[in-house]
Amino acid sequence: MDHAIESERLTKCFGRHAAVDKVELRVPTGSVYGFLGQNGAGKTTTIRLILGLLRPTGGSVRVLGHDVAADRLLASAGVGSLSRRLRITTG
């Protein structure tokens, strides 16, 4: 089966803190996936690793068969993403 996203032991540490720890992910082509979890669980960091916006501390991630660390432009050629932070202030 072809996978749109594959990760092997994907890890990202910030100092001594592991934000993402050895994630194994297989998303079949044509599937829709979502990330659910508590604040600080590593959801945003994982997505940034998949998009090539962060470099992994360990492991690897492939998008559409292309290694993101080796060739981010080729891996992201078929990917669209939108990310924004919402800040709500009162007063």
Secondary structure by P-SEA (a helix, b strand, c coil): ccccbbbccbbbbccccccccbbbbbbcccbbbbbbbccccaaaaaaaaaacccccccccccccccccccccccccccccbbbbbbbbbcc
